[in-house]
């Protein structure tokens, strides 16, 4: 029994010797980064339609969406990001990609935040801002939409639709 206790550390040393060196002298040596490694995300402004799907699935709220008068802003704060990649999975246009970049230390907090700004399309009837131009084009390309309703916000579209149904039935609708 005493012999087994003495031989146990020797066995561990032989296993460690077979495994070899498993650490690197970071930052002096580059670390091994595989294709499965998840670093910060990258948002392509030319592809993004500001649909907000990424914002809805972001667990730590690293991605936020805010709407002002005629713009929608998507803000990405790296300090909150857990690098899960959910945003990239749900993006309908593939605007978000997960990079291998992980060296994100900065002395300025502004370096950890980025903002994407989209102009909002206005309703041709009431003038309210309701959708980005890119999202409108995305919808037109994928869904057959009547020309009568394409430039209307959801409220005006609903009113016009119900008015047309009422007119077909001979009921006069006043607004």
Secondary structure, DSSP 8 states (H G I E B T S, - for coil): -HHHHHHHHHHHHHHHHHH------TTTS-----TT----EEE-TTT-----HHHHH-TT--EEEEE-SSEEEEEEETTT-----HHHHH-TT--EEE-S------SSGGGGEEEEEEEEEE-TTT--EEEEHHHHHHHHHHS---TTTTTS-HHHHHHHHHHHHHHHTT-----
